[in-house]
Amino acid sequence: MSTKRKTYSADFKSKLVLEVLEANKTINEIASQYGVLPVSLKNWKKQFLENMSLAFDKSTVVKEYALA
């Protein structure tokens, strides 16, 4: 019997990452509250921090989108 893999929207991921960055709760507490794995939350945070400069550089975003 196979299990269906959960998928999360970008809005949901960003909401959780912002909660982590506010640092009012630990990653484990937030992950438990929303029913996600802590490792997933850590990966989303890492991905966000690596790509946050794209929010301020519109030309790069357009180039990245055009390549995809």
Secondary structure, DSSP 8 states (H G I E B T S, - for coil): ---------HHHHHHHHHHHHHTSS-HHHHHHHHT--HHHHHHHHHHHHHHGGGGT-HHHHHHHHHH-
